[in-house]
């Protein structure tokens, strides 16, 4: 996939903030007439695009959605006793966008077993068992 042009990324970043950090609604607003599936795919690609992420960071800073603002909101929410769930959800979204959370740890393991080699494996097991018996 070719990189997103910088100007397109800036336009999408502004609209993404305007759409309250909803990628699907952003694509619907900027590219009306797309099917739901296409909109979701484009939105997913947009969120994972490095040029878009950079443009989004710049636009958030420009609009005052920075760490200082998040700290002020957090302090406000800690001190109050009612109806801060929506505010906390918005802050959670901002923190995710800004990359303030530790990345998820994923591990992938691949194991290739060739059934045709079973005879060789069995032979090797017998050899190792004989060596073990000789050591006893």
C-alpha positions as a printed Julia matrix, in Angstrom:
136×3 Matrix{Float64}:
   0.0     0.0    0.0
   1.54    3.37  -0.99
   2.02    6.0    1.72
  -0.8     8.46   2.27
  -0.08   11.93   0.87
   0.59   14.42   3.67
  -2.2    16.82   2.68
  -4.74   13.97   2.63
  -3.51   12.84   6.05
  -3.96   16.36   7.46
  -7.51   16.61   6.09
  -8.37   13.21   7.53
  -6.79   14.06  10.91
  -8.9    17.25  11.23
 -12.06   15.38  10.29
 -11.19   12.49  12.62
 -11.03   14.89  15.56
 -14.24   16.61  14.38
 -15.93   13.19  14.26
 -14.91   12.59  17.91
 -12.21   10.05  17.0
 -14.57    7.82  15.0
 -12.64    6.56  11.96
 -15.64    5.08  10.15
 -17.62    8.33  10.46
 -14.55   10.22   9.26
 -14.4     8.21   6.04
 -18.19    8.47   5.57
 -17.93   12.27   5.85
 -14.95   12.58   3.5
 -15.91    9.89   0.99
 -19.71    9.65   0.83
 -21.19    6.84  -1.19
 -18.72    4.15  -0.14
 -20.15    0.83   0.96
 -20.05   -0.01   4.67
 -17.39   -2.68   4.14
 -15.19   -0.34   2.1
 -15.62    2.42   4.67
 -14.51    0.1    7.48
 -11.49   -1.11   5.51
 -10.43    2.43   4.59
 -10.89    3.55   8.21
  -8.76    0.67   9.48
  -6.0     1.44   6.99
  -6.15    5.12   7.86
  -5.65    4.46  11.58
  -2.64    2.24  10.88
  -0.99    4.67   8.46
   2.17    6.32   9.82
   1.67    9.54   7.84
  -1.89    9.84   9.21
  -0.72    9.17  12.77
   1.9    11.88  12.46
  -0.64   14.34  11.03
  -3.07   13.45  13.82
  -0.46   14.11  16.5
   0.26   17.51  14.95
  -3.43   18.41  14.67
  -4.15   17.32  18.25
  -1.31   19.53  19.52
  -2.57   22.39  17.33
  -6.08   22.07  18.81
  -4.77   21.9   22.38
  -5.39   18.17  22.86
  -2.01   17.69  24.5
  -0.68   16.02  27.65
  -1.36   19.14  29.74
  -5.02   19.15  28.67
  -5.36   15.43  29.45
  -3.82   15.99  32.89
  -6.31   18.77  33.63
  -9.26   16.58  32.64
  -7.9    13.67  34.68
  -7.6    15.87  37.78
 -11.13   17.18  37.25
 -12.51   13.65  36.93
 -10.73   12.4   40.02
 -12.26   15.19  42.12
 -15.87   14.76  40.97
 -18.34   12.08  42.0
 -20.86   11.8   39.15
 -21.1    11.31  35.41
 -17.49   11.15  34.42
 -17.72    7.9   32.43
 -18.1     9.69  29.09
 -15.22   12.02  29.87
 -13.02    9.1   30.88
 -13.9     7.27  27.67
 -12.89   10.32  25.64
  -9.61   10.56  27.54
  -9.02    6.86  26.94
  -9.46    7.41  23.21
  -7.06   10.36  23.24
  -4.46    8.33  25.14
  -4.78    5.48  22.65
  -4.39    7.85  19.71
  -1.37    9.53  21.31
   0.19    6.1   21.96
   0.39    6.57  25.73
  -0.46    2.93  26.42
   2.12    0.17  26.38
   1.86   -1.89  23.2
   0.14   -5.23  23.4
   2.56   -8.09  23.74
   2.04  -10.73  21.11
   4.04  -13.83  20.43
   3.75  -15.99  17.39
   5.09  -19.51  17.2
   5.23  -21.58  14.07
   5.77  -25.33  14.11
   6.13  -27.36  10.95
   5.71  -31.09  11.33
   6.2   -33.38   8.4
   4.43  -36.7    8.95
   6.71  -38.3    6.36
   9.63  -37.78   8.74
   7.94  -39.78  11.52
  10.14  -42.82  10.82
  13.32  -40.76  11.17
  12.04  -39.22  14.38
  11.2   -42.64  15.81
  14.69  -43.9   14.88
  16.29  -40.94  16.6
  14.17  -41.55  19.72
  15.32  -45.18  19.81
  18.96  -44.1   19.47
  18.6   -41.63  22.31
  16.87  -44.23  24.48
  19.75  -46.66  23.86
  22.29  -43.96  24.77
  20.33  -43.21  27.93
  20.17  -46.9   28.86
  23.94  -47.2   28.37
  24.49  -44.3   30.79
  22.46  -45.96  33.56
